[in-house]
Amino acid sequence: MLEHERHEERLFATLCMMSIAPDRSHGRLHLAGHPQPLLITPGGVRELAAPVCPPPGISHARDWPSSEVVLGDHWSLVMYTDGLVEGRIGEGPERLGSEGLTDIIQAFLGSTRAMRPLERKQRDEHLLGWLVGHVRELNGGDLDDDLAVLALGFSSLAGR
């Protein structure tokens, strides 16, 4: 469909797909040229790794490699488009990147712990709004590329 609908030969789309097991403690991650999602757990923030293959439209691959990832029993997953991490940091050429994104999410988590305990869902909703605003601020205004951020999560602890 991508090849049929595209209006430019060099047009492509990246893909990040996560299938979460019914027990919600692990999942299967597929990456096709897309940034790695971030996993937030009580232990901190880290990128989830999976083999990366070329994006649809660049390659005619029919099967994409994947990795089994452990999520745990209390987690949030942050998936985002590359526009979020390709924003600049100030007036120079330096970009935020996934490491910078991880750092600012960790700073946010530290500040919310100091303020008051938040339930995971409420914290994630607050995080998304804050994150987009903070990244735009670091960039000095609106970002040049597409921007989408999704957080989903689970806690085996009731009310969290």
N, CA, C and O atoms as a GROMACS GRO file, in nm:
protein
  640
    1MET      N    1   0.082  -0.118   0.000
    1MET     CA    2   0.000   0.000   0.000
    1MET      C    3   0.088   0.126   0.000
    1MET      O    4   0.058   0.223  -0.069
    2LEU      N    5   0.197   0.123   0.079
    2LEU     CA    6   0.285   0.238   0.082
    2LEU      C    7   0.340   0.267  -0.057
    2LEU      O    8   0.343   0.383  -0.101
    3GLU      N    9   0.384   0.164  -0.127
    3GLU     CA   10   0.439   0.184  -0.260
    3GLU      C   11   0.332   0.234  -0.357
    3GLU      O   12   0.360   0.319  -0.441
    4HIS      N   13   0.211   0.182  -0.346
    4HIS     CA   14   0.102   0.221  -0.435
    4HIS      C   15   0.057   0.364  -0.411
    4HIS      O   16   0.028   0.437  -0.506
    5GLU      N   17   0.051   0.406  -0.286
    5GLU     CA   18  -0.003   0.537  -0.249
    5GLU      C   19   0.101   0.650  -0.249
    5GLU      O   20   0.063   0.768  -0.249
    6ARG      N   21   0.227   0.618  -0.249
    6ARG     CA   22   0.326   0.725  -0.239
    6ARG      C   23   0.336   0.803  -0.369
    6ARG      O   24   0.322   0.749  -0.479
    7HIS      N   25   0.360   0.932  -0.354
    7HIS     CA   26   0.370   1.020  -0.469
    7HIS      C   27   0.516   1.055  -0.504
    7HIS      O   28   0.541   1.120  -0.606
    8GLU      N   29   0.610   1.011  -0.423
    8GLU     CA   30   0.753   1.030  -0.450
    8GLU      C   31   0.824   0.897  -0.434
    8GLU      O   32   0.792   0.819  -0.344
    9GLU      N   33   0.918   0.871  -0.519
    9GLU     CA   34   0.992   0.744  -0.516
    9GLU      C   35   1.066   0.724  -0.383
    9GLU      O   36   1.078   0.612  -0.335
   10ARG      N   37   1.117   0.835  -0.324
   10ARG     CA   38   1.196   0.824  -0.202
   10ARG      C   39   1.112   0.830  -0.074
   10ARG      O   40   1.168   0.831   0.035
   11LEU      N   41   0.982   0.832  -0.085
   11LEU     CA   42   0.895   0.840   0.032
   11LEU      C   43   0.892   0.705   0.104
   11LEU      O   44   0.882   0.600   0.041
   12PHE      N   45   0.900   0.709   0.236
   12PHE     CA   46   0.893   0.586   0.315
   12PHE      C   47   0.835   0.619   0.452
   12PHE      O   48   0.823   0.736   0.489
   13ALA      N   49   0.799   0.518   0.524
   13ALA     CA   50   0.748   0.533   0.660
   13ALA      C   51   0.826   0.439   0.750
   13ALA      O   52   0.862   0.328   0.710
   14THR      N   53   0.852   0.484   0.871
   14THR     CA   54   0.918   0.396   0.968
   14THR      C   55   0.811   0.327   1.052
   14THR      O   56   0.694   0.368   1.052
   15LEU      N   57   0.852   0.223   1.122
   15LEU     CA   58   0.756   0.144   1.197
   15LEU      C   59   0.814   0.100   1.330
   15LEU      O   60   0.929   0.058   1.339
   16CYS      N   61   0.732   0.112   1.433
   16CYS     CA   62   0.762   0.056   1.565
   16CYS      C   63   0.636  -0.015   1.609
   16CYS      O   64   0.530   0.047   1.622
   17MET      N   65   0.646  -0.145   1.632
   17MET     CA   66   0.529  -0.221   1.673
   17MET      C   67   0.564  -0.303   1.796
   17MET      O   68   0.665  -0.372   1.801
   18MET      N   69   0.477  -0.294   1.895
   18MET     CA   70   0.496  -0.369   2.019
   18MET      C   71   0.372  -0.453   2.042
   18MET      O   72   0.261  -0.400   2.052
   19SER      N   73   0.391  -0.583   2.052
   19SER     CA   74   0.282  -0.675   2.087
   19SER      C   75   0.304  -0.715   2.232
   19SER      O   76   0.408  -0.773   2.266
   20ILE      N   77   0.208  -0.684   2.317
   20ILE     CA   78   0.223  -0.710   2.460
   20ILE      C   79   0.150  -0.838   2.496
   20ILE      O   80   0.034  -0.858   2.458
   21ALA      N   81   0.218  -0.925   2.571
   21ALA     CA   82   0.162  -1.054   2.613
   21ALA      C   83   0.041  -1.032   2.705
   21ALA      O   84   0.032  -0.930   2.773
   22PRO      N   85  -0.051  -1.128   2.706
   22PRO     CA   86  -0.169  -1.115   2.792
   22PRO      C   87  -0.138  -1.090   2.940
   22PRO      O   88  -0.215  -1.023   3.009
   23ASP      N   89  -0.026  -1.143   2.989
   23ASP     CA   90   0.007  -1.118   3.131
   23ASP      C   91   0.074  -0.982   3.152
   23ASP      O   92   0.101  -0.943   3.266
   24ARG      N   93   0.101  -0.912   3.043
   24ARG     CA   94   0.158  -0.776   3.042
   24ARG      C   95   0.297  -0.764   3.102
   24ARG      O   96   0.342  -0.653   3.130
   25SER      N   97   0.366  -0.874   3.122
   25SER     CA   98   0.499  -0.868   3.181
   25SER      C   99   0.610  -0.866   3.075
   25SER      O  100   0.726  -0.839   3.107
   26HIS      N  101   0.575  -0.894   2.950
   26HIS     CA  102   0.674  -0.893   2.842
   26HIS      C  103   0.601  -0.866   2.709
   26HIS      O  104   0.478  -0.866   2.702
   27GLY      N  105   0.681  -0.845   2.607
   27GLY     CA  106   0.623  -0.819   2.475
   27GLY      C  107   0.722  -0.850   2.366
   27GLY      O  108   0.836  -0.889   2.392
   28ARG      N  109   0.678  -0.832   2.243
   28ARG     CA  110   0.761  -0.854   2.125
   28ARG      C  111   0.769  -0.722   2.051
   28ARG      O  112   0.667  -0.663   2.014
   29LEU      N  113   0.894  -0.674   2.028
   29LEU     CA  114   0.919  -0.544   1.967
   29LEU      C  115   0.973  -0.561   1.825
   29LEU      O  116   1.067  -0.637   1.802
   30HIS      N  117   0.912  -0.489   1.731
   30HIS     CA  118   0.956  -0.484   1.591
   30HIS      C  119   0.996  -0.339   1.560
   30HIS      O  120   0.921  -0.246   1.591
   31LEU      N  121   1.112  -0.320   1.498
   31LEU     CA  122   1.156  -0.188   1.457
   31LEU      C  123   1.197  -0.190   1.311
   31LEU      O  124   1.276  -0.274   1.268
   32ALA      N  125   1.141  -0.098   1.235
   32ALA     CA  126   1.178  -0.083   1.094
   32ALA      C  127   1.214   0.064   1.072
   32ALA      O  128   1.131   0.145   1.030
   33GLY      N  129   1.340   0.096   1.100
   33GLY     CA  130   1.389   0.231   1.081
   33GLY      C  131   1.333   0.334   1.178
   33GLY      O  132   1.347   0.454   1.155
   34HIS      N  133   1.273   0.291   1.284
   34HIS     CA  134   1.205   0.381   1.379
   34HIS      C  135   1.283   0.392   1.509
   34HIS      O  136   1.354   0.298   1.546
   35PRO      N  137   1.272   0.506   1.580
   35PRO     CA  138   1.339   0.516   1.710
   35PRO      C  139   1.291   0.411   1.809
   35PRO      O  140   1.175   0.369   1.807
   36GLN      N  141   1.382   0.370   1.894
   36GLN     CA  142   1.350   0.269   1.996
   36GLN      C  143   1.260   0.331   2.104
   36GLN      O  144   1.286   0.444   2.148
   37PRO      N  145   1.156   0.259   2.146
   37PRO     CA  146   1.073   0.313   2.254
   37PRO      C  147   1.148   0.312   2.386
   37PRO      O  148   1.247   0.241   2.402
   38LEU      N  149   1.099   0.393   2.479
   38LEU     CA  150   1.159   0.400   2.612
   38LEU      C  151   1.070   0.328   2.712
   38LEU      O  152   0.948   0.341   2.708
   39LEU      N  153   1.131   0.254   2.800
   39LEU     CA  154   1.060   0.183   2.906
   39LEU      C  155   1.087   0.253   3.038
   39LEU      O  156   1.203   0.272   3.077
   40ILE      N  157   0.979   0.292   3.106
   40ILE     CA  158   0.990   0.355   3.238
   40ILE      C  159   0.944   0.252   3.340
   40ILE      O  160   0.832   0.202   3.334
   41THR      N  161   1.031   0.221   3.434
   41THR     CA  162   1.001   0.129   3.544
   41THR      C  163   1.043   0.195   3.674
   41THR      O  164   1.107   0.301   3.671
   42PRO      N  165   1.010   0.136   3.788
   42PRO     CA  166   1.059   0.194   3.914
   42PRO      C  167   1.212   0.205   3.918
   42PRO      O  168   1.266   0.285   3.994
   43GLY      N  169   1.282   0.126   3.837
   43GLY     CA  170   1.427   0.130   3.833
   43GLY      C  171   1.486   0.237   3.743
   43GLY      O  172   1.608   0.257   3.743
   44GLY      N  173   1.403   0.308   3.666
   44GLY     CA  174   1.454   0.414   3.579
   44GLY      C  175   1.397   0.407   3.439
   44GLY      O  176   1.292   0.348   3.415
   45VAL      N  177   1.469   0.470   3.346
   45VAL     CA  178   1.427   0.481   3.206
   45VAL      C  179   1.536   0.418   3.119
   45VAL      O  180   1.655   0.443   3.139
   46ARG      N  181   1.493   0.337   3.021
   46ARG     CA  182   1.591   0.279   2.928
   46ARG      C  183   1.525   0.252   2.793
   46ARG      O  184   1.403   0.235   2.783
   47GLU      N  185   1.609   0.250   2.690
   47GLU     CA  186   1.561   0.215   2.557
   47GLU      C  187   1.539   0.064   2.548
   47GLU      O  188   1.614  -0.014   2.605
   48LEU      N  189   1.435   0.026   2.476
   48LEU     CA  190   1.414  -0.116   2.447
   48LEU      C  191   1.482  -0.147   2.314
   48LEU      O  192   1.466  -0.073   2.217
   49ALA      N  193   1.556  -0.255   2.310
   49ALA     CA  194   1.633  -0.290   2.192
   49ALA      C  195   1.566  -0.401   2.113
   49ALA      O  196   1.506  -0.493   2.169
   50ALA      N  197   1.579  -0.390   1.982
   50ALA     CA  198   1.535  -0.495   1.890
   50ALA      C  199   1.617  -0.479   1.763
   50ALA      O  200   1.668  -0.370   1.736
   51PRO      N  201   1.632  -0.587   1.685
   51PRO     CA  202   1.702  -0.573   1.557
   51PRO      C  203   1.626  -0.472   1.471
   51PRO      O  204   1.503  -0.470   1.469
   52VAL      N  205   1.700  -0.389   1.401
   52VAL     CA  206   1.638  -0.288   1.316
   52VAL      C  207   1.653  -0.328   1.170
   52VAL      O  208   1.761  -0.365   1.126
   53CYS      N  209   1.544  -0.322   1.098
   53CYS     CA  210   1.550  -0.349   0.954
   53CYS      C  211   1.508  -0.222   0.880
   53CYS      O  212   1.454  -0.130   0.940
   54PRO      N  213   1.533  -0.217   0.749
   54PRO     CA  214   1.496  -0.097   0.673
   54PRO      C  215   1.346  -0.072   0.678
   54PRO      O  216   1.267  -0.166   0.690
   55PRO      N  217   1.306   0.054   0.667
   55PRO     CA  218   1.165   0.088   0.672
   55PRO      C  219   1.088   0.036   0.550
   55PRO      O  220   1.146   0.015   0.443
   56PRO      N  221   0.957   0.016   0.565
   56PRO     CA  222   0.873  -0.020   0.450
   56PRO      C  223   0.885   0.089   0.343
   56PRO      O  224   0.886   0.208   0.375
   57GLY      N  225   0.894   0.050   0.220
   57GLY     CA  226   0.911   0.144   0.111
   57GLY      C  227   1.055   0.154   0.066
   57GLY      O  228   1.081   0.192  -0.049
   58ILE      N  229   1.149   0.121   0.153
   58ILE     CA  230   1.291   0.118   0.119
   58ILE      C  231   1.328  -0.026   0.084
   58ILE      O  232   1.405  -0.051  -0.008
   59SER      N  233   1.271  -0.117   0.159
   59SER     CA  234   1.299  -0.259   0.143
   59SER      C  235   1.170  -0.334   0.114
   59SER      O  236   1.061  -0.291   0.154
   60HIS      N  237   1.182  -0.443   0.045
   60HIS     CA  238   1.065  -0.526   0.016
   60HIS      C  239   1.057  -0.645   0.112
   60HIS      O  240   1.002  -0.749   0.078
   61ALA      N  241   1.112  -0.628   0.231
   61ALA     CA  242   1.111  -0.736   0.330
   61ALA      C  243   0.968  -0.772   0.368
   61ALA      O  244   0.883  -0.684   0.384
   62ARG      N  245   0.942  -0.898   0.381
   62ARG     CA  246   0.810  -0.944   0.422
   62ARG      C  247   0.808  -0.985   0.570
   62ARG      O  248   0.703  -0.984   0.634
   63ASP      N  249   0.924  -1.021   0.622
   63ASP     CA  250   0.936  -1.057   0.762
   63ASP      C  251   1.034  -0.962   0.829
   63ASP      O  252   1.143  -0.939   0.778
   64TRP      N  253   0.993  -0.908   0.942
   64TRP     CA  254   1.080  -0.819   1.016
   64TRP      C  255   1.129  -0.889   1.141
   64TRP      O  256   1.050  -0.952   1.212
   65PRO      N  257   1.258  -0.879   1.169
   65PRO     CA  258   1.308  -0.941   1.291
   65PRO      C  259   1.248  -0.870   1.413
   65PRO      O  260   1.205  -0.756   1.404
   66SER      N  261   1.246  -0.940   1.524
   66SER     CA  262   1.191  -0.882   1.647
   66SER      C  263   1.269  -0.932   1.767
   66SER      O  264   1.354  -1.020   1.756
   67SER      N  265   1.240  -0.873   1.881
   67SER     CA  266   1.301  -0.916   2.007
   67SER      C  267   1.194  -0.928   2.113
   67SER      O  268   1.098  -0.852   2.117
   68GLU      N  269   1.214  -1.025   2.199
   68GLU     CA  270   1.130  -1.039   2.318
   68GLU      C  271   1.186  -0.941   2.420
   68GLU      O  272   1.306  -0.940   2.446
   69VAL      N  273   1.100  -0.858   2.479
   69VAL     CA  274   1.144  -0.760   2.579
   69VAL      C  275   1.069  -0.783   2.710
   69VAL      O  276   0.949  -0.811   2.710
   70VAL      N  277   1.140  -0.772   2.819
   70VAL     CA  278   1.081  -0.786   2.952
   70VAL      C  279   1.033  -0.649   2.997
   70VAL      O  280   1.108  -0.552   2.993
   71LEU      N  281   0.908  -0.642   3.041
   71LEU     CA  282   0.849  -0.517   3.086
   71LEU      C  283   0.841  -0.508   3.239
   71LEU      O  284   0.858  -0.400   3.295
   72GLY      N  285   0.816  -0.619   3.304
   72GLY     CA  286   0.802  -0.620   3.449
   72GLY      C  287   0.657  -0.613   3.491
   72GLY      O  288   0.567  -0.643   3.413
   73ASP      N  289   0.635  -0.572   3.616
   73ASP     CA  290   0.497  -0.569   3.666
   73ASP      C  291   0.446  -0.428   3.693
   73ASP      O  292   0.332  -0.412   3.737
   74HIS      N  293   0.528  -0.326   3.666
   74HIS     CA  294   0.488  -0.187   3.684
   74HIS      C  295   0.568  -0.104   3.583
   74HIS      O  296   0.686  -0.076   3.606
   75TRP      N  297   0.507  -0.066   3.471
   75TRP     CA  298   0.583  -0.004   3.364
   75TRP      C  299   0.499   0.093   3.283
   75TRP      O  300   0.376   0.090   3.284
   76SER      N  301   0.569   0.180   3.212
   76SER     CA  302   0.513   0.267   3.110
   76SER      C  303   0.605   0.258   2.990
   76SER      O  304   0.727   0.250   3.003
   77LEU      N  305   0.546   0.259   2.874
   77LEU     CA  306   0.620   0.253   2.748
   77LEU      C  307   0.594   0.384   2.675
   77LEU      O  308   0.479   0.423   2.656
   78VAL      N  309   0.700   0.453   2.634
   78VAL     CA  310   0.688   0.578   2.559
   78VAL      C  311   0.738   0.553   2.417
   78VAL      O  312   0.855   0.523   2.395
   79MET      N  313   0.646   0.565   2.323
   79MET     CA  314   0.678   0.550   2.181
   79MET      C  315   0.665   0.689   2.118
   79MET      O  316   0.574   0.764   2.153
   80TYR      N  317   0.755   0.724   2.025
   80TYR     CA  318   0.757   0.859   1.972
   80TYR      C  319   0.813   0.860   1.829
   80TYR      O  320   0.886   0.769   1.789
   81THR      N  321   0.777   0.963   1.756
   81THR     CA  322   0.832   0.979   1.622
   81THR      C  323   0.968   1.049   1.632
   81THR      O  324   1.000   1.109   1.734
   82ASP      N  325   1.046   1.039   1.526
   82ASP     CA  326   1.180   1.096   1.527
   82ASP      C  327   1.180   1.248   1.541
   82ASP      O  328   1.281   1.306   1.580
   83GLY      N  329   1.069   1.313   1.508
   83GLY     CA  330   1.062   1.458   1.524
   83GLY      C  331   1.089   1.503   1.666
   83GLY      O  332   1.138   1.614   1.687
   84LEU      N  333   1.058   1.419   1.764
   84LEU     CA  334   1.080   1.454   1.903
   84LEU      C  335   1.228   1.461   1.937
   84LEU      O  336   1.268   1.549   2.013
   85VAL      N  337   1.309   1.372   1.884
   85VAL     CA  338   1.451   1.369   1.920
   85VAL      C  339   1.541   1.440   1.819
   85VAL      O  340   1.661   1.457   1.844
   86GLU      N  341   1.485   1.481   1.706
   86GLU     CA  342   1.566   1.553   1.608
   86GLU      C  343   1.564   1.703   1.629
   86GLU      O  344   1.628   1.778   1.555
   87GLY      N  345   1.488   1.749   1.731
   87GLY     CA  346   1.488   1.891   1.763
   87GLY      C  347   1.624   1.935   1.814
   87GLY      O  348   1.699   1.856   1.871
   88ARG      N  349   1.654   2.059   1.793
   88ARG     CA  350   1.784   2.114   1.835
   88ARG      C  351   1.783   2.148   1.984
   88ARG      O  352   1.678   2.166   2.046
   89ILE      N  353   1.904   2.156   2.038
   89ILE     CA  354   1.922   2.200   2.176
   89ILE      C  355   1.985   2.339   2.167
   89ILE      O  356   2.106   2.352   2.151
   90GLY      N  357   1.904   2.440   2.176
   90GLY     CA  358   1.953   2.577   2.164
   90GLY      C  359   1.978   2.616   2.020
   90GLY      O  360   1.917   2.560   1.929
   91GLU      N  361   2.069   2.712   2.000
   91GLU     CA  362   2.092   2.769   1.868
   91GLU      C  363   2.196   2.693   1.785
   91GLU      O  364   2.206   2.716   1.664
   92GLY      N  365   2.271   2.603   1.846
   92GLY     CA  366   2.375   2.529   1.775
   92GLY      C  367   2.317   2.412   1.696
   92GLY      O  368   2.196   2.394   1.688
   93PRO      N  369   2.406   2.332   1.637
   93PRO     CA  370   2.361   2.219   1.555
   93PRO      C  371   2.327   2.092   1.636
   93PRO      O  372   2.276   1.995   1.580
   94GLU      N  373   2.356   2.093   1.767
   94GLU     CA  374   2.336   1.972   1.847
   94GLU      C  375   2.187   1.938   1.857
   94GLU      O  376   2.103   2.024   1.880
   95ARG      N  377   2.157   1.808   1.839
   95ARG     CA  378   2.020   1.757   1.847
   95ARG      C  379   1.997   1.691   1.983
   95ARG      O  380   2.092   1.649   2.050
   96LEU      N  381   1.871   1.682   2.022
   96LEU     CA  382   1.837   1.621   2.150
   96LEU      C  383   1.878   1.475   2.155
   96LEU      O  384   1.948   1.434   2.247
   97GLY      N  385   1.836   1.396   2.058
   97GLY     CA  386   1.870   1.254   2.052
   97GLY      C  387   1.800   1.174   2.160
   97GLY      O  388   1.740   1.230   2.252
   98SER      N  389   1.807   1.042   2.149
   98SER     CA  390   1.738   0.956   2.244
   98SER      C  391   1.802   0.962   2.383
   98SER      O  392   1.732   0.948   2.484
   99GLU      N  393   1.933   0.983   2.389
   99GLU     CA  394   1.999   0.994   2.520
   99GLU      C  395   1.952   1.120   2.593
   99GLU      O  396   1.926   1.117   2.713
  100GLY      N  397   1.941   1.230   2.520
  100GLY     CA  398   1.891   1.354   2.580
  100GLY      C  399   1.745   1.340   2.623
  100GLY      O  400   1.706   1.391   2.728
  101LEU      N  401   1.666   1.270   2.543
  101LEU     CA  402   1.526   1.244   2.578
  101LEU      C  403   1.518   1.162   2.706
  101LEU      O  404   1.437   1.193   2.794
  102THR      N  405   1.600   1.059   2.716
  102THR     CA  406   1.603   0.977   2.837
  102THR      C  407   1.640   1.062   2.959
  102THR      O  408   1.579   1.048   3.065
  103ASP      N  409   1.738   1.148   2.943
  103ASP     CA  410   1.781   1.234   3.054
  103ASP      C  411   1.669   1.327   3.101
  103ASP      O  412   1.649   1.343   3.221
  104ILE      N  413   1.596   1.389   3.008
  104ILE     CA  414   1.492   1.483   3.052
  104ILE      C  415   1.372   1.409   3.111
  104ILE      O  416   1.304   1.462   3.199
  105ILE      N  417   1.345   1.287   3.065
  105ILE     CA  418   1.237   1.209   3.128
  105ILE      C  419   1.278   1.170   3.270
  105ILE      O  420   1.196   1.175   3.361
  106GLN      N  421   1.404   1.130   3.288
  106GLN     CA  422   1.451   1.098   3.423
  106GLN      C  423   1.443   1.220   3.515
  106GLN      O  424   1.407   1.206   3.632
  107ALA      N  425   1.475   1.337   3.463
  107ALA     CA  426   1.465   1.460   3.543
  107ALA      C  427   1.319   1.486   3.580
  107ALA      O  428   1.290   1.524   3.694
  108PHE      N  429   1.228   1.466   3.486
  108PHE     CA  430   1.086   1.483   3.515
  108PHE      C  431   1.040   1.387   3.624
  108PHE      O  432   0.971   1.426   3.718
  109LEU      N  433   1.080   1.260   3.612
  109LEU     CA  434   1.040   1.161   3.711
  109LEU      C  435   1.094   1.197   3.849
  109LEU      O  436   1.024   1.179   3.949
  110GLY      N  437   1.216   1.247   3.856
  110GLY     CA  438   1.272   1.289   3.983
  110GLY      C  439   1.196   1.406   4.044
  110GLY      O  440   1.177   1.412   4.165
  111SER      N  441   1.153   1.500   3.959
  111SER     CA  442   1.081   1.616   4.012
  111SER      C  443   0.940   1.578   4.057
  111SER      O  444   0.890   1.636   4.153
  112THR      N  445   0.876   1.484   3.989
  112THR     CA  446   0.741   1.445   4.032
  112THR      C  447   0.745   1.364   4.160
  112THR      O  448   0.652   1.370   4.239
  113ARG      N  449   0.851   1.288   4.182
  113ARG     CA  450   0.864   1.214   4.308
  113ARG      C  451   0.881   1.312   4.424
  113ARG      O  452   0.827   1.291   4.533
  114ALA      N  453   0.955   1.419   4.400
  114ALA     CA  454   0.979   1.518   4.504
  114ALA      C  455   0.852   1.598   4.535
  114ALA      O  456   0.830   1.638   4.649
  115MET      N  457   0.769   1.622   4.434
  115MET     CA  458   0.649   1.703   4.453
  115MET      C  459   0.543   1.627   4.532
  115MET      O  460   0.499   1.671   4.639
  116ARG      N  461   0.502   1.514   4.479
  116ARG     CA  462   0.401   1.431   4.544
  116ARG      C  463   0.390   1.301   4.466
  116ARG      O  464   0.421   1.298   4.347
  117PRO      N  465   0.348   1.196   4.530
  117PRO     CA  466   0.335   1.070   4.457
  117PRO      C  467   0.219   1.077   4.358
  117PRO      O  468   0.108   1.117   4.394
  118LEU      N  469   0.245   1.040   4.235
  118LEU     CA  470   0.142   1.037   4.132
  118LEU      C  471   0.115   0.894   4.091
  118LEU      O  472   0.207   0.812   4.087
  119GLU      N  473  -0.008   0.864   4.060
  119GLU     CA  474  -0.039   0.734   4.001
  119GLU      C  475   0.025   0.729   3.863
  119GLU      O  476   0.044   0.832   3.799
  120ARG      N  477   0.056   0.609   3.817
  120ARG     CA  478   0.123   0.593   3.689
  120ARG      C  479   0.047   0.661   3.576
  120ARG      O  480   0.107   0.735   3.498
  121LYS      N  481  -0.081   0.639   3.565
  121LYS     CA  482  -0.160   0.696   3.455
  121LYS      C  483  -0.157   0.849   3.460
  121LYS      O  484  -0.136   0.914   3.358
  122GLN      N  485  -0.179   0.905   3.575
  122GLN     CA  486  -0.178   1.050   3.591
  122GLN      C  487  -0.038   1.106   3.560
  122GLN      O  488  -0.024   1.208   3.494
  123ARG      N  489   0.065   1.037   3.609
  123ARG     CA  490   0.203   1.079   3.582
  123ARG      C  491   0.232   1.078   3.433
  123ARG      O  492   0.292   1.173   3.381
  124ASP      N  493   0.191   0.971   3.363
  124ASP     CA  494   0.217   0.960   3.219
  124ASP      C  495   0.146   1.070   3.140
  124ASP      O  496   0.202   1.126   3.046
  125GLU      N  497   0.022   1.101   3.177
  125GLU     CA  498  -0.051   1.209   3.110
  125GLU      C  499   0.021   1.342   3.129
  125GLU      O  500   0.036   1.419   3.034
  126HIS      N  501   0.066   1.367   3.250
  126HIS     CA  502   0.140   1.490   3.280
  126HIS      C  503   0.274   1.491   3.204
  126HIS      O  504   0.315   1.594   3.152
  127LEU      N  505   0.340   1.376   3.200
  127LEU     CA  506   0.469   1.364   3.130
  127LEU      C  507   0.456   1.402   2.983
  127LEU      O  508   0.539   1.478   2.933
  128LEU      N  509   0.355   1.352   2.913
  128LEU     CA  510   0.344   1.377   2.769
  128LEU      C  511   0.332   1.525   2.739
  128LEU      O  512   0.401   1.576   2.651
  129GLY      N  513   0.244   1.594   2.809
  129GLY     CA  514   0.228   1.738   2.787
  129GLY      C  515   0.355   1.814   2.819
  129GLY      O  516   0.397   1.901   2.743
  130TRP      N  517   0.416   1.780   2.932
  130TRP     CA  518   0.539   1.847   2.973
  130TRP      C  519   0.651   1.819   2.873
  130TRP      O  520   0.727   1.909   2.838
  131LEU      N  521   0.661   1.694   2.828
  131LEU     CA  522   0.769   1.654   2.738
  131LEU      C  523   0.765   1.731   2.606
  131LEU      O  524   0.867   1.784   2.562
  132VAL      N  525   0.648   1.738   2.545
  132VAL     CA  526   0.635   1.809   2.418
  132VAL      C  527   0.670   1.957   2.438
  132VAL      O  528   0.743   2.014   2.356
  133GLY      N  529   0.620   2.019   2.544
  133GLY     CA  530   0.651   2.160   2.570
  133GLY      C  531   0.799   2.182   2.596
  133GLY      O  532   0.857   2.278   2.546
  134HIS      N  533   0.860   2.094   2.672
  134HIS     CA  534   1.002   2.108   2.706
  134HIS      C  535   1.091   2.090   2.582
  134HIS      O  536   1.186   2.165   2.563
  135VAL      N  537   1.060   1.993   2.498
  135VAL     CA  538   1.139   1.971   2.377
  135VAL      C  539   1.125   2.090   2.282
  135VAL      O  540   1.223   2.131   2.219
  136ARG      N  541   1.005   2.146   2.270
  136ARG     CA  542   0.986   2.266   2.187
  136ARG      C  543   1.066   2.384   2.243
  136ARG      O  544   1.126   2.461   2.168
  137GLU      N  545   1.066   2.396   2.374
  137GLU     CA  546   1.142   2.503   2.439
  137GLU      C  547   1.292   2.487   2.412
  137GLU      O  548   1.359   2.584   2.378
  138LEU      N  549   1.344   2.366   2.426
  138LEU     CA  550   1.485   2.341   2.396
  138LEU      C  551   1.518   2.373   2.250
  138LEU      O  552   1.628   2.420   2.219
  139ASN      N  553   1.423   2.348   2.162
  139ASN     CA  554   1.441   2.372   2.018
  139ASN      C  555   1.432   2.521   1.984
  139ASN      O  556   1.474   2.563   1.876
  140GLY      N  557   1.378   2.599   2.074
  140GLY     CA  558   1.359   2.742   2.045
  140GLY      C  559   1.232   2.768   1.966
  140GLY      O  560   1.222   2.872   1.901
  141GLY      N  561   1.138   2.679   1.971
  141GLY     CA  562   1.010   2.695   1.899
  141GLY      C  563   0.965   2.562   1.843
  141GLY      O  564   1.014   2.456   1.881
  142ASP      N  565   0.868   2.570   1.752
  142ASP     CA  566   0.813   2.448   1.694
  142ASP      C  567   0.921   2.363   1.628
  142ASP      O  568   1.021   2.414   1.578
  143LEU      N  569   0.897   2.234   1.630
  143LEU     CA  570   0.990   2.138   1.569
  143LEU      C  571   0.968   2.132   1.418
  143LEU      O  572   0.858   2.161   1.369
  144ASP      N  573   1.073   2.094   1.345
  144ASP     CA  574   1.067   2.091   1.199
  144ASP      C  575   0.998   1.967   1.144
  144ASP      O  576   0.942   1.971   1.034
  145ASP      N  577   1.001   1.858   1.218
  145ASP     CA  578   0.951   1.730   1.167
  145ASP      C  579   0.823   1.691   1.241
  145ASP      O  580   0.782   1.757   1.337
  146ASP      N  581   0.762   1.584   1.195
  146ASP     CA  582   0.641   1.534   1.259
  146ASP      C  583   0.665   1.504   1.406
  146ASP      O  584   0.777   1.474   1.446
  147LEU      N  585   0.560   1.514   1.485
  147LEU     CA  586   0.572   1.491   1.629
  147LEU      C  587   0.450   1.415   1.678
  147LEU      O  588   0.337   1.462   1.669
  148ALA      N  589   0.477   1.296   1.730
  148ALA     CA  590   0.373   1.216   1.794
  148ALA      C  591   0.438   1.142   1.909
  148ALA      O  592   0.549   1.090   1.896
  149VAL      N  593   0.368   1.137   2.023
  149VAL     CA  594   0.418   1.066   2.140
  149VAL      C  595   0.302   0.988   2.199
  149VAL      O  596   0.191   1.040   2.212
  150LEU      N  597   0.328   0.864   2.235
  150LEU     CA  598   0.227   0.776   2.294
  150LEU      C  599   0.286   0.712   2.418
  150LEU      O  600   0.398   0.663   2.416
  151ALA      N  601   0.209   0.712   2.526
  151ALA     CA  602   0.250   0.641   2.647
  151ALA      C  603   0.142   0.540   2.679
  151ALA      O  604   0.023   0.571   2.676
  152LEU      N  605   0.184   0.419   2.708
  152LEU     CA  606   0.092   0.318   2.756
  152LEU      C  607   0.161   0.246   2.869
  152LEU      O  608   0.284   0.238   2.874
  153GLY      N  609   0.082   0.192   2.959
  153GLY     CA  610   0.145   0.131   3.073
  153GLY      C  611   0.054   0.032   3.145
  153GLY      O  612  -0.062   0.012   3.111
  154PHE      N  613   0.114  -0.027   3.246
  154PHE     CA  614   0.044  -0.128   3.325
  154PHE      C  615   0.106  -0.132   3.464
  154PHE      O  616   0.226  -0.112   3.480
  155SER      N  617   0.024  -0.158   3.561
  155SER     CA  618   0.073  -0.183   3.695
  155SER      C  619  -0.007  -0.297   3.757
  155SER      O  620  -0.130  -0.295   3.757
  156SER      N  621   0.064  -0.394   3.808
  156SER     CA  622  -0.004  -0.505   3.875
  156SER      C  623  -0.048  -0.462   4.015
  156SER      O  624  -0.121  -0.534   4.083
  157LEU      N  625  -0.004  -0.345   4.056
  157LEU     CA  626  -0.042  -0.290   4.187
  157LEU      C  627  -0.170  -0.210   4.168
  157LEU      O  628  -0.172  -0.114   4.091
  158ALA      N  629  -0.276  -0.246   4.236
  158ALA     CA  630  -0.405  -0.179   4.221
  158ALA      C  631  -0.391  -0.030   4.252
  158ALA      O  632  -0.325   0.009   4.349
  159GLY      N  633  -0.455   0.053   4.166
  159GLY     CA  634  -0.455   0.197   4.188
  159GLY      C  635  -0.330   0.268   4.144
  159GLY      O  636  -0.316   0.388   4.168
  160ARG      N  637  -0.238   0.199   4.082
  160ARG     CA  638  -0.115   0.264   4.041
  160ARG      C  639  -0.107   0.263   3.891
  160ARG      O  640  -0.010   0.313   3.834
   0.00000   0.00000   0.00000
